[in-house]
Each structure stands twice: as C-alpha cells, then as structure tokens.
Amino acid sequence: MKHLAIIPGDGIGKDVTDVGMEMIDVISEMSAFDYDAELFGIGSERYLRTGELITEEEFDDLGKKDAIYFGAIGDPRVRPGVLEQGILLNMRARFDQYINLRPVTSWHPFVPLKKHFDFDICFLRENTEDFYMGAGGVMKNGRNANVNIKRKLYDLSVDIVPSSSSGDEFAFELGLLSKKGVERFAEYAFMTADKRNEKKVTLVDKANVCTSIYGMQREIFSKKAEEYGMGLEYMYVDAMAMAMIVRPDTFGTVAVPNLFGDILTDLGAQLQGGLGMGASGNINPGGVSMFEPIHGSAPDIAGQNKANPIAAVLAAKMMLDHLGYEDMGTLLQNAVRKCLDGGKYTKDLGGGLGTKEMGAEIKNALRGMK
Ligand code: ATP
C-alpha cells in the first residue's frame, strides 16, 4: 500500500490533478498498485484567508508519505514569489529533493523536431545549489554587505568590504557547490544512465569561465565515471543549447547545475511540445519525492475545462515509475499516446477537447489496454 499526498494548489492545478488521480484510480483497479491519498489544502486561497503557507504539521504529514502529487502554485492576487518560495521551494528544500528530473522525449506527434530526430533525453537538474541559494547581497553607500547562509551542507558567512567608503555600489550573487552535493548528484546521474543502459553521462557547465565550481564538479563526475566504468562527455552550456536543436538524438542522461538547468529544461519543454506536455519530478532518492506538471497555475483558463491535463497525467506516470510500477507507468504513457495518435487532444494542441473529455479519452484508452 502506497501513501500519496495530493496538493492540487492553485488555478488549473486542481483541474489537472483531478484527471491525474482518475488515472491512478484506474491503474489501481487494473493492477497490484494499491494506494491511499490524503488531500492537502495548501495554496493561495488558504494563504489569503489565513496567512498560512505550509505548516509544520503539514511538513510532518507530508514527510511520512511515499510520494507527493502536486498541481501548480501561483495567484495574481498574491505578490509574485510569496507562494513559490513559501510553498514550492520550501518543500523542495525541506525534503531535500536535490534532483529535478525532466524527461525530454519525442514519442508524441506534437514534437516540433520529430520530422528530423527521435530523441529520449533524461535531464537531471541539480535542485539545491549553484547560483540559486540566495547567497547574495547589495552593497550601498559604502556600507559592507554580508551574506549568511545555513543549510544542511553549509554554514557560510561572507563579508564584502568596499575598497573605498563611497560610491562603490554593487550587487552580488554567489554560486556555491559542495563536494557532498556534487557527489550525490553525480551518483544519481550515473545510476540513471546505467538504468537506462547508456554508456555515458553528459555534464553541462561553463567550466572555462566559472573554473572553481565547475572545475570541482568535473573532477567529481570524472571519478564517478571511472567507478561506473562509463563515459563522461563535457558540454559548455552555450554549445549545449545549440546541440539540443541540431542533434537532440545524440544525448541520453544529461546532468546540469541549477541555473543552467532551469534554462535548458525549459528549452527542452518546448522541444517536446510545450507547457501542456511537460512533466517533472523533484527527487530525493532516499526520501519523499514530488511529481508535478511543469506549467504554472494559468489563472486565465482555471476552472473552465480548458487546461490540457496531459502534463499532469505524465507526472502521475513518473510517480508510478518512481514507486516501482514502471509497467503501469508505461501503460499510462501508451494510453496518452493512443489518444494523441487518434487525433484526440485539447485546444492548446489544436484539438477540440476540454480537460474532462481529454481525461475520459485517456481513461478509455487505458482500460482498453488491459
Ligand atoms: P508560473 O509563473 O506560475 O509558472 P504562468 O502563469 O506565468 O506560470 P503558466 O501558468 O505556466 O504561466 O502558463 C502560461 C500560459 O500558458 C497560461 O496562461 C495558459 O494560457 C497556458 N497554459 C499553461 N498550462 C497550460 C495547460 N496545461 N493547458 C493549456 N494551456 C496552458
């Protein structure tokens, strides 16, 4: 019996996770997959009512689950960043979900490059370090700037002292990688490539400019490659952006540090058909992982039966894979594929179906696969 937490969140988050959970229901009817689900009312409505983002009690409850299924967060009535930082980033940090897993594949007909290439890239974005640690500051009017950060792997204090007392205004942001952080990232990357029967990992960086952090990262990845008896390919991030367009079929498992990963995985999302098709996992291999569509709350279409639920259904597929039910995950993906191949899809993809009708089609296809 698997214990799932469901956080529909805001906007279309509810529309699409409802559909995703219908699929999980059908899967549990069809297979040995057995689950219970607890619904969490975390999101903007509650925040606006009570000022609560996520409580300690909720963290405790979520921490006892096998996986979290997440919809979307974001509301035009709330200042940008409050919900994202207070809920989503907070959860990723609390549960130390240090891998952001983003498949970029060409299995469905809406992939723009499909005519030219078949590709199956597994992007692994490091999710906790690099330039996204909030280690920055602004030095104004000759005053010193300092940054103090305390995280599981760090206890860092930096003072920036101006060279003269006036007119030296500047802002800074530090990119930090810890040896432990890179080691666990490298381990996960080679383990993934191994599982996918691949012979190499591609490591993306900018080691010719940011020599300290990405130099250390290369050393650690290279030792790990030796350990696994596998190849390691280095790509500078600028070259990688080009290569993703002209030869996406030459990549398998791709490991990218946080900042570059943010950008490249969005490029990847467009390569594989856009927001309505992209799913992701925030993974802690030894803890609680969270699965979500990559799109936001899309308030313009929320509650109107217009959202494409496929990204959320594919996030449910990733959750099944993660929980050890890969055969069921594959079945769910095949059901989506059957609908798309049969011309059944939502308006964002040029079709005529609403969210619920799309869900009903996938469900039928899934049942037909028994
Ligand atoms: P955020 O800042 O929370 O990531 P956003 O509101 O800027 O999100 P999204 O919510 O991801 O951006 O979506 C941008 C637009 O794309 C939406 O306004 C909507 O029109 C469209 N869109 C996003 N997701 C879907 C979907 N699943 N189905 C159909 N259209 C979508």
Boltz pocket constraint, residues with backbone or C-beta under 6 A from the ligand:
constraints:
  - pocket:
      binder: B
      contacts: [[A, 12], [A, 73], [A, 74], [A, 275], [A, 276], [A, 294], [A, 295], [A, 296], [A, 297], [A, 298], [A, 299], [A, 300], [A, 301], [A, 306], [A, 307], [A, 308], [A, 309], [A, 311], [A, 348]]
      max_distance: 6.0
